[in-house]
Amino acid sequence: MSYPPPMNRQQIGIPQLPPRIPPPQYAGFAQTVPPGTPMIPVHMGVLTPTPSVLIPTSVSITHKPMLIKKDPIIRASDDNGGPTTTVFVGNISEKASDMLVRQLLAKCGIVLSWKRVQGASGKLQAFGFCEYKEPESTLRALRLLHELMLGDKKLLVKVDAKTKSQLEEWKAKKRSANGEDINAMEMEDDKRDLISREISKFRDTHKARDYSKETEREDERRREMREKEEHEEIRQRLLAEGHPDPEAELQRVSPAFMHFSNNAEEDNNSHDPEIPYDAN
């Protein structure tokens, strides 16, 4: 007769566990009982606890950002309240550099592009087109730069019929939204004064530069006139003295004469210098 193994006997390969603790169960694998293993009688009143196996699982949840669709009215107000507009700038003086015109336009607002028209030879023409980001900048340019004296000409700043219609429509929307007339609106005192000061500064700087260039050109013309008079005086003197070739002698002695003449002017000496020449 075979007897069941004792309850407290440790099986081979299985670690000893405290009493009433069931052996470990592994998830996904059913515990097999070797063939021929007798059943262990369970005494009445003793219940074997059923092990509960918890399988940890990790679930990653990706949250997509919520996209808020803007209302067309709100989106239109985010675009600074108006379309881009193009201004014609003409009658630009040749004395005014392209950088000066660009800086004047930038003082009225944000310039998206400034295109000065060029001729076939690459020379800058007297007109161009400026694109402003905001209609208010265009109105400011029309108000401040039109007929502005730049160099020896007055700037011509205007818009075409289509742009003028856009400006009128934008002003009407502003008037209905804010209850204010754009035509009657004045810029802030500090901003208006700043633009006026910058324009005056550019104009004065340009005027001073033109005056300096004109003075240099006038000095050059006077110097050339003085040289011609002095050369003619030498030639007449050589002819009076019977020189056989006054022109050749004039070319030979002219540098020396100019040297003596300059020294005489510096010394405030009014006497005529001696003219060396070879009578032979």
MARSEVO-267507 format. One line per field, with one value per residue (C-alpha): residue number from 1; residue in one letter; z, x, y. Coordinates in nm, 2 decimals. Each point is the difference from the previous one (the first is absolute). Example, Ala and Ser with C-alpha at 12.3 -4.5 7.8 and 13.67 -1.06 7.14 Angstrom:
<nodes>
n	(1_2)
res	(A_S)
w	(0.78_-0.07)
u	(1.23_0.14)
v	(-0.45_0.34)
</nodes>
This chain:
<nodes>
n	(1_2_3_4_5_6_7_8_9_10_11_12_13_14_15_16_17_18_19_20_21_22_23_24_25_26_27_28_29_30_31_32_33_34_35_36_37_38_39_40_41_42_43_44_45_46_47_48_49_50_51_52_53_54_55_56_57_58_59_60_61_62_63_64_65_66_67_68_69_70_71_72_73_74_75_76_77_78_79_80_81_82_83_84_85_86_87_88_89_90_91_92_93_94_95_96_97_98_99_100_101_102_103_104_105_106_107_108_109_110_111_112_113_114_115_116_117_118_119_120_121_122_123_124_125_126_127_128_129_130_131_132_133_134_135_136_137_138_139_140_141_142_143_144_145_146_147_148_149_150_151_152_153_154_155_156_157_158_159_160_161_162_163_164_165_166_167_168_169_170_171_172_173_174_175_176_177_178_179_180_181_182_183_184_185_186_187_188_189_190_191_192_193_194_195_196_197_198_199_200_201_202_203_204_205_206_207_208_209_210_211_212_213_214_215_216_217_218_219_220_221_222_223_224_225_226_227_228_229_230_231_232_233_234_235_236_237_238_239_240_241_242_243_244_245_246_247_248_249_250_251_252_253_254_255_256_257_258_259_260_261_262_263_264_265_266_267_268_269_270_271_272_273_274_275_276_277_278_279_280)
res	(M_S_Y_P_P_P_M_N_R_Q_Q_I_G_I_P_Q_L_P_P_R_I_P_P_P_Q_Y_A_G_F_A_Q_T_V_P_P_G_T_P_M_I_P_V_H_M_G_V_L_T_P_T_P_S_V_L_I_P_T_S_V_S_I_T_H_K_P_M_L_I_K_K_D_P_I_I_R_A_S_D_D_N_G_G_P_T_T_T_V_F_V_G_N_I_S_E_K_A_S_D_M_L_V_R_Q_L_L_A_K_C_G_I_V_L_S_W_K_R_V_Q_G_A_S_G_K_L_Q_A_F_G_F_C_E_Y_K_E_P_E_S_T_L_R_A_L_R_L_L_H_E_L_M_L_G_D_K_K_L_L_V_K_V_D_A_K_T_K_S_Q_L_E_E_W_K_A_K_K_R_S_A_N_G_E_D_I_N_A_M_E_M_E_D_D_K_R_D_L_I_S_R_E_I_S_K_F_R_D_T_H_K_A_R_D_Y_S_K_E_T_E_R_E_D_E_R_R_R_E_M_R_E_K_E_E_H_E_E_I_R_Q_R_L_L_A_E_G_H_P_D_P_E_A_E_L_Q_R_V_S_P_A_F_M_H_F_S_N_N_A_E_E_D_N_N_S_H_D_P_E_I_P_Y_D_A_N)
w	(0.00_-0.10_0.23_-0.11_0.08_0.31_-0.02_0.12_-0.23_-0.24_-0.36_-0.20_-0.20_0.19_0.28_0.34_0.06_0.32_0.09_-0.18_-0.27_-0.34_-0.25_-0.25_-0.32_-0.32_-0.24_-0.33_0.12_0.15_0.28_-0.09_0.24_-0.06_-0.09_0.28_0.27_0.25_0.10_0.33_0.22_0.13_0.34_0.05_0.11_-0.17_-0.32_-0.23_-0.10_-0.37_-0.11_-0.19_-0.27_-0.10_-0.33_-0.02_-0.34_-0.11_-0.25_-0.16_-0.09_-0.24_0.04_-0.32_0.04_-0.05_-0.30_0.05_-0.33_0.00_-0.11_-0.33_0.16_0.28_-0.26_-0.20_0.30_0.07_-0.34_0.14_-0.13_-0.37_-0.33_-0.13_-0.22_-0.26_-0.03_-0.31_0.08_-0.29_-0.09_0.19_-0.04_-0.14_0.30_0.24_0.06_0.00_0.36_0.10_-0.17_0.16_0.35_-0.05_-0.10_0.30_0.24_-0.10_0.08_-0.07_-0.36_-0.15_-0.32_-0.18_-0.37_-0.18_-0.37_-0.20_-0.36_-0.27_0.10_0.36_0.11_0.26_-0.13_0.18_0.13_0.18_0.19_0.38_0.15_0.36_0.25_0.14_-0.17_0.28_-0.11_-0.36_0.13_0.21_-0.31_-0.20_0.27_0.08_-0.31_-0.28_-0.14_0.25_-0.13_-0.05_-0.18_-0.28_-0.05_0.19_0.05_-0.16_0.22_-0.11_-0.04_-0.29_-0.01_0.13_0.30_0.07_0.01_0.24_0.23_0.00_0.08_0.28_0.15_-0.01_0.19_0.25_0.04_0.06_0.23_0.22_-0.06_-0.11_-0.32_-0.15_-0.20_0.32_0.20_0.08_0.09_0.34_0.06_0.08_-0.31_-0.23_0.14_-0.04_-0.36_-0.07_0.17_-0.19_-0.33_0.08_0.10_-0.32_-0.20_0.18_-0.04_-0.36_-0.05_0.18_-0.22_-0.31_0.11_0.06_-0.35_-0.16_0.18_-0.13_-0.35_0.02_0.13_-0.29_-0.25_0.14_0.00_-0.37_-0.09_0.18_-0.17_-0.34_0.07_0.12_-0.30_-0.24_0.18_-0.05_-0.36_-0.07_0.17_-0.20_-0.32_0.09_0.06_-0.34_0.11_-0.30_0.16_0.29_0.03_0.06_0.23_0.19_0.06_0.12_0.25_0.11_0.30_0.13_-0.04_0.19_0.28_0.03_-0.03_0.28_0.23_-0.09_0.10_0.33_0.08_-0.11_-0.25_-0.30_-0.22_-0.31_0.02_-0.24_-0.30_-0.09_-0.36_-0.25_-0.26_-0.22)
u	(0.00_0.13_-0.03_-0.01_0.31_-0.01_-0.13_0.32_0.24_0.18_-0.01_0.32_0.06_-0.27_0.10_-0.15_-0.30_-0.17_-0.31_-0.32_0.18_-0.07_0.28_0.05_-0.20_0.14_-0.22_-0.07_0.12_-0.21_0.15_0.05_-0.01_0.24_-0.18_-0.04_0.00_-0.27_-0.26_0.05_-0.30_-0.14_-0.14_-0.35_-0.02_0.33_-0.03_0.28_0.03_-0.02_0.29_-0.07_0.25_0.03_0.16_0.13_-0.06_0.11_-0.22_0.15_-0.26_0.11_-0.19_-0.03_-0.01_-0.33_-0.02_-0.22_-0.14_-0.02_-0.30_0.05_-0.08_0.26_0.26_-0.06_0.06_0.33_0.13_0.05_-0.34_0.06_0.16_0.34_0.01_0.24_0.10_0.15_0.30_0.10_0.19_0.31_0.29_0.33_0.17_-0.20_0.15_-0.21_0.09_-0.13_-0.34_-0.02_0.06_-0.26_-0.26_0.09_-0.07_-0.37_-0.05_0.11_0.13_-0.04_0.18_0.14_0.07_0.18_-0.05_0.32_0.06_0.15_0.35_-0.06_-0.03_-0.26_-0.31_-0.18_-0.29_-0.07_-0.26_-0.03_-0.21_-0.11_-0.13_-0.28_-0.24_0.08_0.36_-0.12_-0.22_0.29_0.24_-0.26_-0.04_0.37_0.20_-0.21_0.15_0.29_0.30_0.28_0.31_-0.12_-0.34_-0.32_-0.10_-0.31_-0.17_-0.34_-0.20_-0.21_-0.38_-0.01_0.22_-0.19_-0.32_0.16_0.11_-0.35_-0.15_0.25_-0.07_-0.38_0.05_0.22_-0.26_-0.28_0.20_0.16_-0.24_0.29_0.07_0.34_0.02_-0.03_0.24_0.34_0.30_0.14_0.20_0.32_-0.03_-0.08_0.28_0.24_-0.08_0.02_0.33_0.14_-0.12_0.15_0.32_0.03_-0.09_0.26_0.27_-0.08_0.00_0.33_0.15_-0.13_0.14_0.34_0.00_-0.12_0.27_0.26_-0.13_0.01_0.35_0.10_-0.16_0.18_0.33_-0.04_-0.10_0.30_0.23_-0.14_0.05_0.35_0.09_-0.14_0.20_0.32_-0.08_-0.06_0.32_0.20_-0.16_0.10_0.36_0.01_0.03_0.00_-0.22_-0.21_-0.22_0.29_0.17_-0.33_-0.03_0.36_-0.02_-0.36_0.07_0.27_-0.23_-0.28_0.24_0.11_-0.35_-0.13_0.29_-0.08_-0.36_0.08_0.24_-0.25_0.25_-0.17_0.31_0.03_0.26_0.28_-0.06_0.32_0.04_0.27_0.01_0.21)
v	(0.00_0.34_0.30_0.36_0.20_0.20_0.36_0.16_-0.19_0.22_-0.10_0.00_0.32_0.19_0.24_-0.05_0.23_0.09_-0.19_0.08_0.20_-0.14_-0.06_0.28_0.00_0.15_0.19_-0.17_-0.34_-0.27_-0.19_-0.36_-0.29_-0.28_-0.33_-0.24_0.27_-0.08_0.25_0.17_-0.04_0.33_0.00_0.13_0.35_0.10_0.19_0.05_0.37_0.06_0.21_0.32_0.08_0.37_0.06_0.36_0.16_0.34_0.18_0.32_0.26_0.27_0.32_0.20_0.38_0.15_0.22_0.30_0.13_0.37_0.18_0.19_0.33_-0.06_-0.12_0.31_0.22_-0.18_0.12_0.35_0.10_0.06_-0.10_0.09_0.30_0.13_0.37_0.17_0.22_0.22_0.32_-0.12_0.23_-0.14_0.16_-0.22_-0.34_-0.32_-0.06_0.34_-0.06_-0.35_0.15_0.27_-0.27_-0.21_0.29_-0.02_-0.37_-0.36_-0.03_-0.34_0.09_0.30_-0.04_0.29_-0.03_-0.04_0.09_-0.22_0.12_-0.08_0.36_0.07_0.18_0.29_-0.22_-0.33_-0.20_-0.05_-0.27_0.07_-0.27_0.22_0.24_0.25_0.01_0.09_0.28_0.13_0.00_0.18_0.26_0.06_-0.08_0.14_0.32_-0.03_0.20_-0.24_0.13_0.23_-0.17_-0.07_-0.36_-0.13_-0.26_-0.14_-0.32_-0.14_-0.02_-0.36_0.07_0.32_-0.21_-0.24_0.28_0.15_-0.34_-0.05_0.34_-0.07_-0.33_0.18_0.27_-0.24_-0.22_0.27_0.28_0.24_0.17_-0.10_0.33_0.19_-0.22_0.15_-0.20_0.01_0.32_-0.19_-0.22_0.29_0.21_-0.29_-0.05_0.37_0.03_-0.30_0.14_0.34_-0.16_-0.19_0.30_0.22_-0.26_-0.04_0.38_0.04_-0.28_0.17_0.34_-0.16_-0.16_0.33_0.19_-0.24_0.02_0.38_0.00_-0.23_0.23_0.31_-0.18_-0.10_0.35_0.15_-0.25_0.10_0.37_-0.06_-0.21_0.26_0.27_-0.19_-0.07_0.37_0.09_-0.26_0.14_0.35_-0.10_-0.17_-0.36_-0.23_-0.27_0.14_-0.31_-0.23_0.24_0.04_-0.38_0.00_0.28_-0.04_-0.23_0.23_0.30_-0.17_-0.08_0.36_0.12_-0.21_0.11_0.36_-0.04_-0.15_0.28_0.26_0.13_0.17_0.04_-0.22_-0.27_-0.01_-0.23_-0.19_-0.09_-0.07_0.28_-0.22)
</nodes>
